[in-house]
Amino acid sequence: MVDLVGQYQKIKSEIDEAVLNVIGSSAYINGPEVQSLSRELEAYLDVKHVIPCANGTDALQVAMMALGLKPGDEVITTSFTFIATAEVIALLGLTPVLVDVLPDTFNIDPEAIKNAITPKTKAIVPVHLFGQCADMEEILAIAKEHNLFVIEDTCQAIGAEYTFSDGTVKKAGAMGDVAGVSFFPSKNLGCYGDGGAIFTNNDELAEQLKVVVNHGMTVRYYHDYVGVNSRLDSIQAAILRIKLNKLDEYTAERQRAASYYTQAFAGCKKISTPATGENTTHVFHQYTLVLNDVDREGLQKHLGDKGIPAPIYYPVPLHMQKAYIDPRYNEGDFPVTEKLCKEVISLPMHTELDEEQLKFITDSVLEFVNR
């Protein structure tokens, strides 16, 4: 699904030098590389504060802790996402309130958000799924009307841009009260281990985030809050600094590959290619097809036999996961999500795909689908 080796070979000399410099300095934790990455991400995203942390899951959890959400508070999010989005809500004793998604973009449905709000609702977590922004203008308006926090799950969409009706353009992660991002190796901006960061434009919240990620410590060995130990190490920060400089180039390569896929499948009625929302760009963390009357498992095996990975993101919606079974939800409650979970399949998507590979992949898909 990703060619991390091929990508590394192109930047090997830069990466190797950066890693060796960190080892030579012995500044492994919160060293100069981490501080520089924060400043560079702030400039790239046009946000006031970037607080690095250990991974994307921690980023979401720390954001909720710093906002002061309490057990029993309700947090609205989508049922069509990776488990981490709801996992952190449950871990903190909050109540995940799941809603359906839009059939074209797969992102959270603003109308469903409106219908799910109760007096206990404190926050909305829109997930910018697969690489494009949710309808943030509508979501922010809903949040303002009901005095709710907006926590952006930006783990799959760093670099995507959203255009508001007044022409203002903001990057994913720079629009809500706070946002979390993952630097997992396969992400659009990935390190060579685990990593994450939290973004905010709120000065007071930023100070609280810094306290929470560092054991709730305001002054060394004085702990005024319950916190966690969540840090990005300097080696990963050094790697991310190099790759951040190439992120727009990487995005263009992903968009090029996506365009090839879309054109190749344009005439096939059994395949629906990804739609891009009206006000957002798409950075294609995943390229996900919706199949119509196609044996998905058969296609997956057919591709696998040719050495082409084709995973399913996601086979089971959150409201049907064993760990999250809730009497409030039944099968059939989220028809779009449930339909997508039965029909989606994703193709390789990364910066190193060449035309020969793309042709082989698309020919192989069409060979099976058109039988």
N, C-alpha and C positions, 0 to 999 in steps of 0.2 A: 504493500500500500504506500510505503514511503521509501525513498532511496537515500538514507542518511549517509551511507558510505560514499555514494557519488557526489553528494553535496559537500561532504567533508573534504574530498580530494581537491575540489576547486578552491578551497580556502585553507588548505592544510597548513601552509607556512604561517599564515596569520594566527590561526588557532594555536598551533604548537608554540609559537613565540609567546602568545598571551598566557597560556597555561604555565609555561616555564617561568615567566616573569612573576606570576603569583607564587609559585613554589619558591622561587628565589627570595621573594620578599617575606615569606612566611606569614603574611596577613590574610589568613584563611577565612576569618569570620568578620563580616561588617568592615572589611578593608576598603581601601580607596576604589577598587573596581566596583564594589557594590554601590558606593556613593555616586560614582560617575554614571553608572547605569541608571540610577534613579533620576539624575538630572537630565540625561539624554532621553529617557522615556517621557519625562515631563514635557520636554520640548517637542518630541515627536507627536504626542497625544494632545498637546496643548491643555494639560491639566496642571494644577498647582502642586499636587503632592503625589508621589509614587512611593509606596512602602513595600519593599521586597519581602517575600516570605518563602516558606519551604515548598509550597505547591498550590495548585489552583483550588483544591478543596479547603485548605487552610485559609486561603484568601477570602472565600465566601463565609466561612465560620467566623473568622476574626472580624469581618465587616459587621456581622449580626451582633457579635459580642460588644463591639465598640459602639454600636447604635443603642445599646441598652435594652434590647428586646428581652422579654421575660417569659418564663414558662407559661404556656397557655395562650400567648399571643399568636395570632394567625398570620401566616405568610403565604401569599398566593404565588403559585408558579405553575409550570406546564407539566403535563403527564408524559410528554414526548421529549425526553432529554436523558442525559447520562445520570446515573443514580446520585452522583455527588451533590447535585442541586438540591434534592430533597433530603439527602442524608444529613447534611449539616443542620437543616431545620429540625429534624427529629433528634439529633444528638444533643441539641441545646434545650430540648423539652418544649420547643415551639410546636405549633400545629401546622403541618403542611396542608394547604388547601390547593388541590389540583384542578386545573381547568384544561379545556381542549385547545387545539391549535388551528391555524388557518390551513386549508387544504393545498394552497399553492406555494407558500413560503415555508410551511412547517413551523412557523413561529407562533407564539402565544396570541390568542384571539382577544383583542381588547374588549369586545362585547362580553365575552365569557368572564373576563376580569370584573367588569361592572356587576355582573349577576352574582359573583361570589363574595362580594364585600359584605361584611357584617360589622357590628360594633367592636368585635375583637380583632379585626384586621389591622395590622400595623405596617405591613410592607408588601411590596410586589417584587418578585425576582423574574424579570424578563430574560430569557436565554436567547442570545444571538446565535441561533443554531446553524451549524454547518458552514458559517462564514458570512452571514448577512444580518443586518440589524433588524430587530423587532420594530414595530410601529411606535417609535419612542415619543413622537409628538402627542399621539393619542394617550399613550400610557402615562406620560408626565402630566397631562391634563387631568386624567382620572385621579392620579396620586395627589395632585394639588387640591382638587375638589374635596377629597376625603382625608387630607392631612396624613398621607402615607409616605413612608420611605420607598425609594426605588433603588434596588441593589442589582446592578447589571452583571449578569453572568456572561463575561466576555471571553471565556476560555477558548472558544472556537473562532473568534472573529476579530482578532487584533488587526488593525489596519483598515477595517471596513469603515465607510463613511456614510453618515445619514444627513440628508438635507431637509431642513424644516421649511415650512410654507413661506417664511419670510426670507428665505434664501440662505440662512445661517447653516453652515456645514460643521458638523461635529464628528469626531471619530468614536467608534464603539468604545465604551468605557468612560467617556468624558461627559455623559449627559445626565446620569442619575446622581443620587446623593453619594454613592460609592459604587465601586466595581471591583470584581476579581478576575484575574487572568491566570492561566496555566502556561508554564514553559516546558511542559512534558516534551520529550524529544520529537514526537511526531507532529506537534503543533506547528502552525505557520511560523511562529517565532519560538523555536525550541532549543533548549540547552542539551547537555549531554548527561543528564541525570534528572532529578526532580527540581522544580522551581516554580515560583509564582510571584504575583505582586498584587497590590491593592491600590486603586486610584481614587482620589477625591479632590474636589475643589474647596472643601470646607476645612478651614484652618483648625478649628477646634476639634473636629472629628479626626483629622490627620494626627494630632497629638495623642488622641486616645488610641488610635490604631497602633502607633509606635509603642505605646505602653503595653497594649494587649499582646503584641507579638513577642514581647520581651519579658515574659513571666509576670505581667502586671506590675512591672517595676518602674517607679517614677524616678527614684534615686537609687543608686546601687545598694542592693540588699534591703531596700524599703519597698514593700509590696502593698500598694493601696487598692489594687484590684485583682480579681482572679484573671490570670492570663494564660498564655500558652508559650511554648518554645518553638518558634517558627521563623527560621532564618534561611536566606539564600546565601550559599557559600561563595567566596570570592572567585573560585575557578569558574563556576557556572556564570557568574556575572561577567567575567572577562569574555567568555564565549558568546554570551548574549549581546554584548556591546558590538562585537564584530558582525554578528548576524543582524542586529537591528539596523546597521548601516546598509544592509542589503535587502531589508524587508520589502520595500516597494518593488524592487527587482524580482524578488521571489513571488510576490503577489501577481505581478504581470505574467510570470511563467505559469502560475496556476490558472490564471484567467485564459491564457493562450490554450492550455490543455483542455479546459472546460469548453471553450469555443469549438475546438475540434470535435469533442464528444457530441456537443449539441447539434452541430451541422451533420455529423454522421448519422444521428438517430432521427433527424428531422422528418423523414418520410415514413417512419415506423409507427403505426397507430397503437401498437402494443406497448410502447414505451413513452412515458412522460418525462421530459428532461426538467432539471431544476428551473424554477421561475425565480426571478429577482424582484424583490419588492419595489414599489413605485418610487420610494424615496431613499433607497439604500444601494450602495455598491455591494458586490459579492466577492469575497476573497477566497472562496472555495477551500475551506478546510476539508470538506468532503464533497464529492460529486455523487449525488444520490438520485437514482432513478426510481420512478414508481412504475411498477409492472401492471399491465392490464391483461388478464387471462393468460398468464405465463407461469409455467411451473418454476417457481423461484428456486426451490432446492435443486431441481434438475439443472437449471442455469448455473447455479453456484458450483455444482459438481462438474459440469461441462467446462467452466472456466478454470476451476481448480486443476482439472486434468491437463490443462494447457499451461499451468504454472501462473495463472492470473488470480490473485486474491480478490474476493468479492464479498466482504463481510456485510452483515445486516446491522445497521444502526437505526432503530433498536428493535429487537424481536418481541420484547414484552413491555407494555406501558407501565409507568410507575404505579398506577392504581391497581394493577394486577400482579405486582411483584409480591412474593410471599412475605417479605419483611414489612411491607407497607399496606397490607390488606386492612381495609377500613370499612366499617359498616355503612359509612356515608356513600360509598361508591360501589357500583355494580357493573358487571360487564354490559356494555351497551351505552353507558353514560357518556362516553367520550368517543363518538362514532368516527370522527376524523382521525384521531390518534390511533384508535384500534384498527382502522382500515390501513393506515400507513404502516403500522407494525407488521401487517400481513403481506404488504406489497413492495416495500422499499428494498433496494439493494445498492451498495456503493461500489464504485470502481476505483482503481488506483488513482491517486491524486497527489502529485508532488512536483518539485521544481525541476526534476531531471528527466521527465518524460519527453522522449523525442518522437518525431512523426512516425517512425517505423513501429515503435512500441504502441502508439496510439492507434495506428491502423490495425495492428494485430489484435488489440483489445476490442476495438469496435467491430471488426470483422468477426471475431469469435462470438461476441454477443449476438450479432445479427444472424449468424449461422444457426444458432440455437433457436432464437425467437421466431425466425421466419420458416422454420421447418413445417 
